Amino acid sequence: MFDAADIAQRLAFRLIGSCGLGTIAKPLVGGVGGILMLHRVTAEPALADGANRHLSITPQYLDALIRDMKRMGYRFVSMDEAVARLRSPRDREPFAAVTADDAYRDNLLEALPVLEQHQVPITIYVAPGLTTGDVDLWWESLDELVRLGKPLTVSLAGGSVTFDCSTPSARATAFARLSAYLTNEVPEEDQRQVLEGWASSAGVDVGSASRMLLMDWDEIRRIARHPLVTIGAHSVHHYNLKRLDHEAALREMFRSRGLIEAELGHAPSHFAYPYGYAEAVGYRETEMAAEVGYVSAVTTRHGVLRPEHAQHLHALPRLSVNGRHQNLAAMRAMLSGATTIIANRGKRLVTI
């Protein structure tokens, strides 16, 4: 279930968009463009009470959003052109870049046909460790584990704990507590071992989600050859870089370039920080991204692009296109810049 804060935010975004408040506010708080963030694009119905339902939108909604943004005068550009426009503003035409994290297979099978129809470029950020199965889509595996609906007994730092997973509310509570434990209390490198321990007694294969949902290297090579597609890097193992020591974090950024270059024949120029929120990326990480040689790096901070982002190319915010806001009025509100102010306590320029 969505919590009260989430419901209130969704209603506020829709109200701003549907009442035209965003149009009024845009001259004051709007930017020059925006970077849209996708994960999954699939017609497969999302589980109503699934913990990861917010990661999915339908191809029909993506099509409607692109059409709506074109009517609003947006030009869709690649990340290369988005950076060029920030560095050297050419005109007042608003622009948008589409990005997708993790390289879900439906990006190829269901999103790309929509993008082809509209000739919209996309940058897909690949984490080679996820692609090869060296690490798992732990959030998908954990959701599968709690959705079994059976009592789940796990070992946490304080000892053994049993979670009731018999109702949607109970499953949401279990997922929230266990995901917080994995991301805050377990070292990044140990997450897989801990999750495997939880799953083994329930008969859940934690690696199956990656195999089912993510593109393999053959599929990534196939989509990378498409003229609308740019492949970016997403670290090697999708670790929270801020939780790693300096050497390990730098290695994650550097090796991801080399591994992708080995598979595709060219090194990626653009980077997306795993998770991307305040606890996952700070000044240290933005300096590393520049040091490694990425032209740009994106976070998951909520915000539109402003001319000042030309000086912050390794801390670019995005607008999440997700299951919570699968509504054109809400997206118009986001694009206006009004929600940037709401989400960032009055800040117009969002970096880190």
C-alpha positions, 0 to 999 in steps of 0.5 A: 500500500502507498503511505500517506505521504506518497498519496499526498504528494501524488495528489499535489502533483496532479492538482498542480498539473490539472489546475494549470498552476504549473503553467503559471509557475513555470516562468518563475521556477521552470528550467530549460529542460528535464531528464526523464528516468524510467526503469521498466516499460511493460504492458504486463500488469503490475501487482497491485500490492507489489513493492516494486510496482512503482518501477513500471509504466505501460508502453501506452503511457510512455506513448501518451507522455511523449505525445503530450510533451511534443504538444508542449513544445519539447524536443527529445534529445540524447544525453550528448545533446542535453549536455551540449545544450546546457554548455552552449544554450542555442534557443529557448526551446525546452528539451528532454532526455529519456534515460532508463536504469538497469537494462530491463529486457522490456526496454528492448521489447516494449519501450523501444518500439514506442521510441522508434515511432516517435524517433525519441533517443534513450540512454540505458545505464548498464551495471555489468554485474547485474547483467552477468548475474554476479549480483542480483536484483535484490529488490525484485527477489525480496519482493518475490520472497514476501509475496509467497505469503508465508511467515518469513523467519530471518536472521537480523543483527539482533537475532531471529525475527519472524515476519507475517506476510499473509496480507498486503499490509504485512508484506509491505511492512516486511519488505520495508524492514528487510530492504532497510536492513539490506541497504543500511546495515549489511555491507554492500558486498554481503547483500547477496549472501544475506539474501540467499540465506533468507531465500534458501529455506523458502525455496526462492532462487534469488538469481532468477529475477535478473535472468528473467527481467534483465537483458543479457549481453547479446541483447544489450549489444543488439539494442546498442546498435540502434541509432536511437540508443546510447549505453551508459554505465551504472557502476559494476555491481549496483552498489551504494557508492557512498557506503564504499571506501574511496578506492572501492567506489572509484573502482566501481565507476572505472571498471564499469567503463572498461567492462562495457567497452570490452563488450560493445567496443566503445566506452560509455560517456554517461553515468547513473549513480546506483540509487542516486539519493542523498545517502548514495551519492555526495560530492565525493562521488561527483568528483570521482565521476568527473575524474573517471572521465564521464561527460555527465552523471545523473542522480535520482534527485527530483528536479528540472534542468536549469542553465546553472547545471552546466557547472554541475554536469556530474550531479544532474537531477531527473524526473521519475516517470513511474507507476506512482505518477502514471498521469499526464497532469502530474508530469506536466506539474513536474516539467513546470518546475513547481514540484522541484520547489516542493520536493526540495524545500524551495530550491530551484537548482537541484544538484546533490 
